[in-house]
């Protein structure tokens, strides 16, 4: 696989999109090392790509992306942030806490770390800079707080993991809520202490009339978590049905309530959804093809037994999986990493008695952390593109947030009920 690794790294360094580098590297590997079977294997991989994107559960992905696109093009994100700001903005670290909270709540709309970086970061970064926060801190906060959006339903990461491992997406959605809120709490504590140490000036306290207006303006946005979480938790809606209702709610909210959705903006939202969905589905298909190839070459059978041992404990399995996903997502897109690695690890996870819902939460968290971690975390490049800042500045204050996210991982492994409490409650356990 040396030629595959060299080709993949080289194409990434030259700026090729990851979907092109992955598929191109696979085809080159087949042509060099399997020339007699290259044609048949390429046909088989095309079939795998089609099979990968034909999963019924993936139908909800474009609908969640569309609802997020509609909301992003309107006033909901700004109103949501103002509603949070009037309650915590006057506290030490208030604007930074608002940013973390905004990322968390916007995650209930988008389910995407990159969409959250764009929507919340674009609004909050100028405010943070004006308040006296250093640029590296603002960038580190935004790209790492967006990790919470990957845990709060509807999470694209949970959807992909559920499809790859045949795990209940509804239960995964519920499992992400408390870990997401825990990370929000940890980030808020750090922002409070950072503001105290750096002596960031406090903002004036909002009046109760200002809070009332902000709540009146922003409360309708909270219908999204009510629809998605409430509908799935009560069993009224499946994840796909919740996605469809979320699109309808987004259109009503922006077009009727806020009156900000014009026909041209709606067309732009559809076009943006098509582009993003195409990228996601190509990555899913490429991940399915790569998973098929490494299975055909029997690579997992050669590497994993020595790694796990003959009778691996739950702690050993979870630790290995967490480390592998974290490192993998530092270099490749999280969707591809989840789709390739999850079926490979699943037999060992089941054999060790690890709850697949817990593991799905840990895997999705590591995918989110890796997407904001150097050298190739995708959120880093998203922030570079949006904020026009150099690479070293974007990652300049990443370490404290990375340590907090590692602490959250340790807490999840040590106290599994943080993730399993709501799923168990929903199942009557």
C-alpha positions in Angstrom: 0.0 0.0 0.0 3.1 2.3 -0.1 2.2 3.6 -3.6 -1.3 4.4 -2.4 0.0 6.4 0.6 2.5 8.3 -1.5 -0.1 9.1 -4.2 -2.7 10.1 -1.6 -0.3 12.4 0.3 1.1 13.9 -2.9 -2.3 14.8 -4.4 -3.4 16.3 -1.1 -0.3 18.5 -0.9 -1.0 19.7 -4.5 -4.5 20.7 -3.5 -6.7 18.1 -5.1 -10.1 17.6 -3.5 -10.1 14.6 -1.1 -12.7 12.7 -3.1 -10.4 12.9 -6.2 -7.3 11.9 -4.2 -8.9 8.9 -2.7 -10.5 7.4 -5.8 -7.4 8.4 -8.0 -5.0 6.7 -5.6 -7.2 3.6 -5.5 -7.3 3.3 -9.3 -3.5 3.9 -9.6 -2.9 1.2 -7.0 -5.0 -1.3 -8.9 -3.3 -0.5 -12.2 0.2 -1.0 -10.8 -0.3 -3.9 -8.4 -3.3 -5.7 -9.8 -3.1 -5.1 -13.6 -4.8 -8.4 -14.5 -7.8 -7.6 -12.3 -7.8 -3.8 -12.6 -10.8 -3.6 -14.9 -12.9 -6.0 -12.9 -12.0 -4.4 -9.7 -12.8 -0.9 -11.0 -16.2 -2.2 -12.1 -16.7 -3.7 -8.6 -15.7 -0.4 -7.0 -18.2 1.5 -9.1 -20.9 -1.0 -7.9 -19.7 -0.4 -4.3 -19.9 3.4 -4.8 -23.5 3.1 -6.1 -24.4 0.7 -3.2 -22.8 3.1 -0.7 -25.0 6.1 -1.7 -28.2 4.0 -2.2 -28.7 3.4 1.5 -32.3 4.5 2.5 -31.1 6.2 5.7 -29.0 8.6 3.7 -32.2 10.2 2.3 -32.3 12.5 5.4 -28.9 14.0 4.7 -29.9 16.3 1.8 -33.0 17.4 3.7 -31.1 18.4 6.8 -28.5 20.2 4.6 -31.4 22.0 2.8 -33.0 23.1 6.1 -29.6 24.4 7.3 -29.0 26.2 3.9 -32.4 28.0 4.2 -31.8 29.0 7.8 -28.3 30.3 7.0 -29.6 32.4 4.1 -32.1 34.1 6.4 -32.2 35.7 9.8 -32.4 32.7 12.1 -28.7 32.4 12.9 -28.4 36.1 13.9 -31.6 36.0 16.0 -30.4 32.9 17.8 -27.1 34.5 18.7 -28.8 37.7 19.9 -31.1 35.6 22.2 -28.1 33.9 23.8 -26.1 37.1 24.0 -28.6 39.1 26.0 -28.5 36.5 28.8 -24.8 35.8 29.0 -23.0 38.6 27.2 -22.4 40.6 30.3 -20.6 37.8 32.1 -16.8 37.4 32.0 -16.2 35.6 28.7 -19.8 36.3 27.8 -19.2 36.7 24.0 -17.0 33.6 23.9 -19.7 31.7 25.8 -22.3 33.0 23.4 -20.1 31.7 20.5 -19.9 28.2 22.1 -23.6 28.2 22.8 -24.4 29.5 19.3 -22.4 26.6 17.8 -24.3 24.2 20.0 -27.7 25.4 19.1 -26.9 25.9 15.5 -25.8 22.3 15.5 -29.5 21.5 16.1 -30.2 23.0 12.7 -27.2 22.0 10.5 -25.5 18.9 12.0 -22.3 20.1 10.2 -19.1 21.5 11.7 -18.3 23.5 8.5 -21.7 25.1 8.2 -21.5 26.1 11.9 -18.0 27.6 11.4 -19.5 29.8 8.6 -22.8 30.7 10.2 -21.8 31.4 13.8 -18.1 32.3 13.1 -19.0 34.9 10.5 -21.3 36.7 13.0 -19.3 36.3 16.2 -15.7 36.8 15.2 -16.0 40.6 14.5 -17.7 41.0 17.9 -15.0 39.0 19.7 -12.2 41.0 18.1 -13.9 44.3 18.9 -14.3 43.2 22.6 -10.6 42.6 22.9 -10.1 38.9 22.2 -7.0 38.0 20.3 -7.5 36.6 16.7 -5.9 33.1 17.4 -8.3 32.7 20.3 -11.4 33.6 18.3 -10.4 31.2 15.5 -9.5 28.4 17.9 -12.8 28.8 19.7 -14.9 28.9 16.6 -13.5 25.8 14.9 -13.4 23.8 18.1 -16.8 24.8 19.3 -18.2 23.8 16.0 -17.3 20.2 17.0 -20.3 20.3 19.3 -22.5 20.7 16.2 -21.3 17.2 15.1 -22.7 15.7 18.3 -26.0 17.6 18.5 -28.7 16.1 16.3 -29.1 16.1 13.4 -25.5 15.1 13.0 -24.3 14.0 9.6 -21.5 12.0 11.4 -24.1 10.0 13.3 -26.1 9.4 10.1 -23.0 8.1 8.3 -21.9 5.9 11.3 -25.5 4.5 11.6 -25.5 3.6 7.9 -22.0 2.1 8.1 -22.7 -0.1 11.1 -26.4 -0.6 10.9 -26.9 1.2 14.2 -30.1 3.1 15.1 -29.7 6.7 13.9 -32.4 7.9 16.2 -30.7 6.4 19.3 -27.4 7.9 18.1 -29.0 11.3 17.9 -30.2 11.0 21.5 -26.8 9.8 22.7 -25.1 12.9 21.4 -27.1 15.5 23.3 -25.6 15.2 26.8 -22.0 14.8 25.6 -22.5 17.9 23.5 -23.9 19.9 26.5 -21.0 18.6 28.6 -18.5 20.0 26.1 -20.4 23.3 26.0 -20.0 23.5 29.8 -16.3 22.8 29.7 -15.7 25.3 27.0 -17.8 27.9 28.9 -15.7 27.4 32.0 -12.5 27.9 30.0 -13.8 31.0 28.3 -14.8 32.4 31.7 -11.3 31.8 33.1 -9.5 33.0 30.0 -11.5 36.3 30.0 -10.7 36.8 33.7 -6.9 36.2 33.1 -6.8 38.4 30.0 -9.0 41.1 31.7 -11.4 41.3 28.7 -13.8 44.2 29.4 -17.3 43.3 30.3 -20.3 44.2 28.2 -23.3 46.1 29.7 -26.1 43.9 31.1 -29.1 43.8 28.8 -32.4 45.0 30.2 -35.3 42.7 30.7 -37.2 44.4 27.9 -34.3 43.7 25.6 -34.2 40.1 26.7 -37.9 39.8 26.1 -37.6 41.1 22.6 -34.6 38.8 21.9 -36.5 35.7 23.2 -39.6 36.6 21.2 -37.4 37.0 18.0 -35.2 33.9 18.6 -37.5 31.4 20.3 -39.1 30.1 17.0 -35.6 28.9 15.9 -35.8 26.5 18.9 -38.5 24.6 17.0 -35.8 22.7 15.2 -34.5 20.7 18.3 -38.2 20.3 19.4 -39.0 18.7 16.0 -35.9 16.6 15.6 -35.2 15.5 19.2 -38.8 15.5 20.4 -40.2 13.8 17.3 -37.6 11.0 17.4 -37.6 10.6 21.2 -41.4 10.2 21.3 -41.4 7.9 18.4 -43.7 10.1 16.3 -41.0 10.7 13.6 -38.2 8.7 12.1 -35.0 10.6 11.4 -36.0 10.8 7.7 -39.4 12.1 8.6 -37.9 14.6 11.0 -35.6 15.9 8.3 -38.6 16.5 5.9 -40.5 18.3 8.7 -37.4 20.4 9.4 -37.3 21.6 5.8 -40.9 22.6 5.9 -40.4 24.4 9.2 -37.4 26.2 7.9 -39.3 27.5 4.9 -42.3 28.6 7.0 -40.0 30.2 9.6 -37.9 32.2 7.1 -40.7 33.0 4.5 -43.7 33.6 6.8 -42.5 34.4 10.3 -39.2 36.4 9.5 -40.1 37.2 5.9 -36.5 37.0 4.9 -36.7 34.1 2.4 -36.9 35.5 -1.2 -37.3 33.3 -4.3 -33.7 34.0 -5.3 -32.4 33.0 -1.8 -34.5 29.8 -1.9 -32.9 28.9 -5.3 -29.5 29.6 -3.9 -30.3 27.3 -0.9 -31.3 24.5 -3.3 -28.1 24.9 -5.4 -25.9 25.0 -2.2 -27.7 21.9 -1.0 -27.0 20.1 -4.3 -23.3 20.9 -4.2 -22.8 19.9 -0.5 -24.9 16.8 -0.9 -22.9 15.8 -4.0 -19.7 16.2 -2.0 -21.0 14.2 1.0 -22.3 11.4 -1.2 -19.1 11.1 -3.3 -17.2 10.9 0.0 -19.6 8.2 1.2 -19.3 6.3 -2.1 -15.5 6.6 -2.1 -15.4 5.4 1.5 -17.5 2.3 0.6 -15.2 1.5 -2.3 -12.1 1.8 -0.2 -13.7 -0.3 2.5 -14.4 -3.0 -0.1 -10.8 -2.9 -1.4 -9.1 -3.2 2.0 -11.5 -6.1 2.8 -10.7 -7.8 -0.5 -7.0 -7.5 0.3 -7.6 -8.9 3.8 -5.7 -6.0 5.4 -7.9 -5.8 8.6 -7.3 -9.6 9.1 -3.6 -9.0 9.0 -3.3 -5.9 11.2 -6.1 -5.9 13.7 -5.7 -9.2 15.6 -2.2 -8.3 16.8 -3.4 -4.8 17.7 -6.4 -6.0 19.8 -5.0 -9.2 21.2 -6.8 -12.5 21.6 -9.3 -11.3 24.3 -9.4 -7.5 24.3 -11.1 -5.7 27.2 -13.7 -3.0 26.6 -11.3 -0.3 27.7 -8.6 -1.6 25.3 -11.0 -1.7 22.4 -12.4 1.8 23.1 -8.9 3.3 23.6 -7.6 1.8 20.3 -10.6 2.9 18.4 -10.5 6.4 19.8 -6.8 6.9 19.0 -7.2 5.4 15.4 -10.2 7.7 14.5 -8.6 10.7 16.0 -5.4 10.3 14.0 -7.2 9.3 10.8 -9.5 12.4 10.9 -6.4 14.6 11.2 -5.5 13.6 7.7 -8.7 12.6 5.9 -12.3 13.7 5.8 -14.3 12.5 8.8 -17.1 11.1 6.6 -14.6 8.9 4.8 -12.9 7.8 8.0 -16.2 6.8 9.6 -17.3 4.9 6.6 -14.0 3.0 6.1 -13.1 2.2 9.7 -16.5 1.5 11.3 -17.2 -1.8 9.6 -13.6 -2.9 10.2 -13.8 -2.3 13.9 -17.4 -3.5 14.4 -16.7 -7.2 15.1 -14.1 -6.4 17.8 -16.5 -3.9 19.3 -19.3 -6.4 19.5 -17.0 -9.1 20.7 -15.7 -7.0 23.6 -19.2 -6.1 24.7 -18.9 -2.3 23.9 -22.3 -0.7 23.4 -22.5 0.3 19.7 -24.4 3.5 20.7 -21.6 4.5 23.1 -18.9 3.7 20.5 -20.8 5.7 17.9 -20.7 8.7 20.2 -17.0 8.3 20.8 -16.3 7.8 17.1 -18.3 10.9 16.1 -16.6 13.0 18.7 -13.1 11.9 17.5 -14.1 12.6 13.9 -15.2 16.1 15.0 -11.9 16.7 17.0 -9.8 15.5 14.1 -11.6 17.8 11.7 -10.3 20.8 13.8 -6.8 19.4 14.4 -3.6 20.0 12.3 -2.3 19.1 9.9 -5.3 18.5 7.5 -8.4 19.1 9.7 -11.1 20.2 7.3 -12.4 22.9 9.6 -9.0 24.6 9.7 -9.2 25.1 5.9 -12.8 26.2 6.1 -11.8 28.9 8.6 -8.9 29.9 6.4 -11.2 30.3 3.5 -14.0 32.2 5.4 -11.8 34.5 7.6 -8.9 34.9 5.2 -6.3 34.2 7.9 -3.0 32.3 7.6 -2.8 28.7 8.6 -0.6 29.2 11.7 -2.9 31.9 13.0 -5.9 29.6 12.7 -4.2 26.8 14.7 -2.4 29.2 17.1 -4.8 28.7 20.0 -6.0 25.2 19.3 -4.2 23.3 22.1 -6.3 24.4 25.1 -9.5 23.4 23.3 -8.0 20.1 22.1 -7.1 19.3 25.7 -10.7 20.0 26.8 -12.1 17.7 24.0 -9.6 15.0 25.1 -10.9 15.4 28.7 -14.5 15.0 27.4 -13.4 11.8 25.6 -11.9 10.4 28.9 -15.1 11.4 30.7 -17.3 9.5 28.2 -15.2 6.4 28.4 -15.2 6.6 32.2 -18.9 7.4 32.6 -20.7 5.8 29.6 -24.1 6.9 30.9 -23.3 10.4 29.8 -24.1 9.1 26.3 -26.4 6.2 27.1 -28.8 7.8 29.6 -31.2 9.3 27.0 -31.2 6.3 24.7 -31.8 4.0 27.6 -34.6 6.2 28.8 -36.2 6.3 25.4 -36.1 2.5 25.2 -37.6 2.2 28.7 -34.3 1.0 30.3 
